[in-house]
């Protein structure tokens, strides 16, 4: 095999896990190749995977655009600002989203060039002998490596009761490219993606109904935060139906007829668009040749050991392919860690401090354990919370929804979980993640001087409240 087809490391997948792994491998001096088959709107290769192309980045662009519109429409009166003749240009909004995606995905290409990473556009398949077949159109080629990293991510789960037709019934990707604001919109699934996409179009004027099959709203979030979130979303006009199981959804002309069942019986609604957002599953179809048996668990995730190695020596898997939260930043950290494992180092990832965020308005963010989980384990805990309504900065912003909640060990005072709902929660959470990474106590946070007036003061006040020392709210 020629030197231009033999590498130290080959990564299959160019998303947040794959492209970051490639960059770190190259930084360590390893001859690196990355294979990715994603094609952008212009039908050209586009690195960045789901996150940059049709996930994290474009959805946040639309959330930001719709947030600005909602504020101008009915959020600035208290500031003495009124707007007449307000309108939304959906095409311009979508173009802005696409431009942002183009700049960021193009940036990855520039980083690959700067780090001398070889990029292949095509579908990669793991063969025996640590060889990888690349299929691009009708052309096939083969390269090999000493180590291989599988980073092909995940894709939306399909459900037979609501087959996606990419016209009236769409998945999360299709929901990013509506040509106009639907008058009525349904979303199957009230999880992170469903709430974010529902929020975008609700702010722009859609009547949105969310059909969630589970009984519990946002079960991964802290119970108090989830309850406040549900209250706020309903206040905004989102019609959230819990324990509602969709039995059939059918496109009929320009409409969608949805049948669902809940505790009160069977129901039928007519909608302009329907988004299917019931979760994601790992992308393993066609990834391994039959002669390379990679072990999968009962849910289809690739099984790995403590250094992210599969049952095949020097073949690793990261990101959405393996167990754990399906988050871009988790995949990136695993990509860095595996690169360093291959280089001979001993990296660690603290999975207890991986942050989670829902970019709705209000934003929801958390790290660590929830109150309900800790109580179920019998752990003795202390809890402190502080409402943004008592924050001077939040009052000045005119955005006082939500709170900060901190949970610590009753015995050691070590912080076990921080949960935020409110303005800029995604940014505020970083302080809590850092504190937990250093095994900080609530006393450590309480002794940390915060600038005044800032939203971050709410974190300190919540830490003070754990021991009934809050300064700007009555204590217990």
N, C-alpha and C positions, 0 to 999 in steps of 0.2 A: 504494500500500500504506500502511495507517495506521501511525502511529508505534508502536502497541503490538504490531505484528508485524514491525518492523524493528529489528535489533539490530546492535551492533558485532561481537559474537561469539556464535555458536551452537555448543554442544557436544552431540554425539550420544553419549550414554552417561554414566551417573552413578556409575561405579565409582571406584576410587582415582585413576585418571588423570583421568577426566572431572570429578568433583566438585572435585578440587583445582585443576584448570585453571580451572573456573568461579570459584572463590573468588579465585584470583590475578588473573584478568581483572577481576573486580569491584573488587579492591583497587587496581588501576591506573586505575580510573575508567571502565572500558569497560562499556557497556550489554550485559548478558550473559544468555543463556538456556541452560538445560540440559534435554535431552530424555532420558528414561529410561523403559523399559517394565517394569522389575522389579516384581513383585507379591509381597508377603510372605505368610506363613501366614494372616494375617487377611484376605487378599484386598485389602489396601490398598496403594497405591504405597509402595515402600520403596527409598530411595536407598542407595548404597554398593556396588552391583553384586555380582558373585560373591564378592568378598573379604569384605565385611561380612555378607552374607546367607547364603551357603552355601559359604564357602571359609575364608579365613585365620582369621577371628574365631571362628566356631562350632567349627571343628576344634580350635583352641587351647583353647577352653573345655572341650571333651570330653577333650582330652589332659590338661588340668590336673585335672579331676575324677577321671579314671582313675588319674592319678599319685598323688593323695592316697589313693585306695582301695588301690593297690598297696603304698604305703608302710605303711599301717596293717596290711595283710594279711601282709606279710613283709619289712618294711624297717626296722623300728625296734627290733628285739630288742637290738641292741648298745647302744642308748640306755636299756635297761631298761624299754622300753615294750611291753606286750603288750595285745592287744585280743581280747576274746571276743564272740561274737554279731555279728560284723561282717556286714553285708549291703549290697547295692547296690540303690537304687531308681532304675531306669533312667528311669522317667517323670519323676521329680524332677530328675535330671541333665539330661535333654533340656529340661525347662522352664527350668532355670537358663541353659542355652545360649541358648534362645529369648529370655529376658529380657535377656540381655547384648546380643544382636543388636538387639532392639527399642530399647534405650537408645542404642546407638551410631548406628543408622540414623536415629532420631528426632533425634539431635544434629546430623546433617548438614542436616536440614530447618531446624533452628534457625539454623545458620550461613548457609544460603541466605537466610533471612529477614533476618538481621542485615546481610548484604552486599547486599541488594536484588537478588538473583538471581531471575529468572523461571524457575519449574520447570514443565515440561510432562510429564505422564504419557502415554506412548504410544511407538510405534515410529517412529523417525526414518528418513527416506530422503533422500539427497542428490539434488536435482534440478538442472537446468541453471540458470545465472544465480545460483549461490550461494543457491538457495532450498532449503528443507527441508520435506518433507511429513511431517506428524505423523498417524499413524493410531492412534486410541484407540477400540477396539470397532468400531462401524460408522461412526464419525465421522472425517472427514479435514479437516485444515486445513493452511495453508501459512504459513511465516514465512521471513524472509530475513536475511542478515547480510553484513557486509563480509568477515568471516573465519569459517571453519568448522573445528572440531576434531573428528576422528573418534576416538572412544574407547569402542568397543563391546566391547572385551575378547575373551575366548575362551570356548569350551565344551568339555566332554569329548569325546574322540574315540570314536566307536562302532566296534565290530568285528563283522563278520558272524557270526563263530563263537560270539559270546556276546551275543545281542541283549538289551538291557536291558528288563525288563518291570515294573520298579519294585515288584516283589513279592519274588521270591527272588533275581533278578539285578538289581543296582542299580549306579548310577554313584556318583561321590563325593558327590553331593548326597543320594541315598537312604541312604548309609551314615551320615549324620548323624542319622537319625531312626528307627533301629531301636526297636521297642517293647520288646524284651527282648534279653538277651545271647545271641547264637547259640551253640549248643554247638560247632558246627564252622563255620568261616568260611574262604572262599577269597578271595584277592586276585590279580587278573591285573595284574601290573606291580609291581615292587619299587623304584619310584622314590620321590620325595619324598612324594607323596600316598598311594601305596600303603603305604609304611612307617608313615606317621603314622596312617592309619586302621586298619591292621592292629595297631599298637601299642595304640590305644585299646581295642579289643575283646579283645585278648590279655590286657591287664592286668585286664580285668573277668571273665576266665575262659574266653574262647573258645579253642578249638584252631585256630590260624591257620596256613594254608599259603599262601605267596606263590609264584606262578608267573611267573617272569621269563624272557622270550624271549631276552634278551641273554646272552652268555657272561660278561660282566664286571659285577661288582656296583658300583653307584654310580660309573659311569665319569667323571662330572663332578667327583667329589671326589678329593682327593689319595689316591694308592694306599695309603699307610700308614694313613691315617684310615679309608678304606673297608674295609680288611682288619680293622681293630679293630672297626669298626661291625658288620660281618657276624658276627664272633666273639661280640660282646656280644648281638646279637639272637638268635642261635642259642642262646646260654646262657639267654636269657629264655624260650625255648620256641617261637620263631617257626621254622616249617619252611620254609626258603628253598630253592626248587628253581630252579637256574639252567639256561639253555638249554632251558627247558620251554615249548613252544609249544602253546597251547590250540587244539584242532581243532574242538571242539564243546562247547557248554554248553546244557543243556536243563532247564527247570523241569518237575518231575514231582511233582505234589501239593505237599507242603510242603518238598520237597527239590530240590537242583540236582545233576544228573549232569554231571560235567566229564570230558571226554576230552582228554588231552594227550600230547605226544610229547617225549621227551628222548633223550639218547645211549644209554640202555639199552632204548629201545623205546616202545611205546604203553601208556598207563595210563588207568584209570578210577577216579575218586573220587566219593563222595557227600557233599554238604555241605548245611548248613541255609541258608546265604546265600553269595552270590558278589558281590564288588565288582569292577567293571571300571574299572581305573585305568591306562590305557595312554598318557596324555598328553592334551594339549589342542590345539585348532586355532582360528585367528582367526575371530571372528564377522563375516563379511562378507556372508552370505546376505541378499539384499534390501536391502542398505545403499545401493546406488547405482542410480539410474535408468539404463536402457540408453544414454541420450544423454550420460551423464557417465562416460566411460571412465577409471576409476582403474586404474593399472598395479599388477598383482600379480605376485609372483615365483612360481617353480615350486612352492613349498609353500603358496601361498595368502596369504602375508603382503603387506600394502600396502607398496609401494616408496616410500621417502622420501629426500630429500637431507639435507645436513648440518644444515639447520634444521628438519627433520621435515616438510617440505612435500612433498606428493604432486606428480604431474605436472600437477595442476590448480592454478593460481595461487590463493594464499590459502586453500587447503584442506590441512589438516595431519592427521597421524595419529600416535597415540602408544600406548604400552602393549603389550598382547598382540597388537594388530593388526600391529605391525611386528617386525622381527627383534630378537633379543636375548632374555635370560632373561625368562620369564613371571613377573615378580615385582611385587607391588603397589607397593613402594617405587620401583622403576624407573619404573613408569607415573606415579606422583605427581611424580617429579622431571621427567619429560618434560612433564607437564602444566604445571608451573610455568615450565619453559623456553619452551614454545611461547607461553604467555601473554605472556611478556616479549619474545619475538620479535615478536609481533603489535603490541606497544606500541612497538617500535622499539629495544629493547635487544639486546645480543649475549651471551646466556647461554651457558654451557658445562656439559656433563656429562662427568665422567670415568668412562667405562664400565669402566675397569680397577679401580675401587674400589667396585663394586657388591657388597654382601655377599650371601651365600646361607646359608640356615639350614634345617635339618631338625629339627623340634621333637619328636623322639623322646626316649627316655631310654636312654642318654645323648644329649644334644643334640649336633648336628653343625653346625659353622659355619665358613665360610671366606671369604677375600677374596683376589683376585689369582690368580697362576698356581700350578699344581700341579707337583710334582717331575717327574712323567712328561712333562708338556708341555715344561717348560724343558729337560730332557735331550734331548728329541726335536729341539729347535731348535739343540742344540749349545752352549747358554748355560752358561758356567762359574758354578757356584753353590756356596754354602755352606749347610749345614743345621744347625739346632740344635733340640733337642726337650727337653721337660721333662714328666715324668709327674705326674698329680695325686696319685699315691700318695706323692709326696715333698712334698706341700703340707700344711702344718699345718692350714690352714682346711678343706681337703677331708677330712683325717683326722678333725677334730672334727665335721664334718657326717656322716661315715660314708658319703661318696660319693667314692671315689677312682678311679673308672673313667676311663680316657682320658689325654689328653696335649694339650700345645700344641706345634705344630711351626712353625718360622719358616724361610723360605727367603730368602736374599739374594744379591746379585751378588758374585761373588768379586772382581771388579775394583773396584767402588765401595762395596760394603756396603749399597747401597740395598735396602730390603725389597721383595721381589717377590711374596711370598705368605705368608699366615698361615692355619693350619688347626688347628681345635680340635675335639676330641671330649671331652665331659665335662660336669660340672655347670655350668649357666648359661652355656654356650658362646655362646648368642645374645647375651647381654649383654656378655660379655667381648670379643667381636669388635669392638665399637664403637671401642675404643682402637686396635686394629690398623688399622681403616678410616681413622681420623683420622691415624694415623702415615703411612700410605701416601699419603693425600691431600696431605700436606706433604712427600712424597718423603723420609721419614725413613730413617735407617740403623738397623741393629741396635744400633749403638753409642748412638744417641739413646735407644732404648728401654732399653738397659742402664744408662744414666746417669740415667734417670727414677726417682725414689724412689717406691716403692709402699708403701702402708700394710701393716702386718703385724699379725695374720695375715689375708690375703685371698687369694681365688682368683686375683686379677689378678697376684699375684707370679709365678705360673707363666708369664705372658707375659714378664716381665723375665728370669726364669731361662732361658727358651728363647732369648731374645736373647743372654744371656751365653754360652749353650752353643754358639752359632754359632762363637764364637772360643775355645772350650774354656776358658771362664771361669766356668762354672756353680758356684754356691756350695753347693748342697744335693744334688747328685748327682755321681757320679764323672764326670770328663771323659774324652774319647776317648783 
